[in-house]
């Protein structure tokens, strides 16, 4: 029953969008026939109208098919671009994962990867989680670079980090995500950051959110302070935008 109801609702939505309700079409065609009633052309007109009514379902299907084909083609092109970007990034990625990487080289490699825009965001988030100290700093800088041109992709990825309560990420990754969310002015993350700040409540509770090793009190305090600072940044952005 749920599937049938869903299918019916989709059909009604398509008809409404194309303004091709059968009852409405029938009524309009009838009015045309009535206005031309008694004329000699009535027989020919009736034949034309019958043809139009018989072709109408095919026209609707053709329009829908064209729209769907365009959507599928666009998705395939996007997927192809993504695959090509991943291939190119694979050549650069190992350099940013070296344990002996110095900070200036980390920033240079991050800049190269950031040139791939939103496609580089998952890689940078992964480096935040598993990279060395300098690699992590490079990943943070790379996310800031991408945020300047494609903020939505960065904001969305980092919101997913702070929403996690399953121990998937280290506390350092949570800290970096909070910091960049504020710097990138991810206003849409305001509620998530507020919930995060209020939900931390204690070291014991926060320890269940992040992966081992469990953070120390000073590390918990650092994340808590960053959550408050980020929330203030985002609220300030929101107030400024509302005034404008």
Buried (B, 14 or more C-beta within 10 A) or exposed (E): EEEEEEEEEEEEEBBEEEEBEEEEBEEEBEEEEEEEEEEEEEEEBEEEBEEEEEEEEEEBEEEEEEEEEEEEEEEEEEEEEEEEBBEBBEEBBEBBBBEEBEEEBBBBBBEBBBBBBBBBBEBBBBBBBEBBEBBBBBBBBBBBBBBEEBBEBBBBBBBBBBEBEEEEBBBBBBBBBBBBBBBBBBBBBBEBBBBBBEEBEEBEEBBEBBBEEBBEEEBBEBBBEBBBBBBEBBBEBBEEEEEE
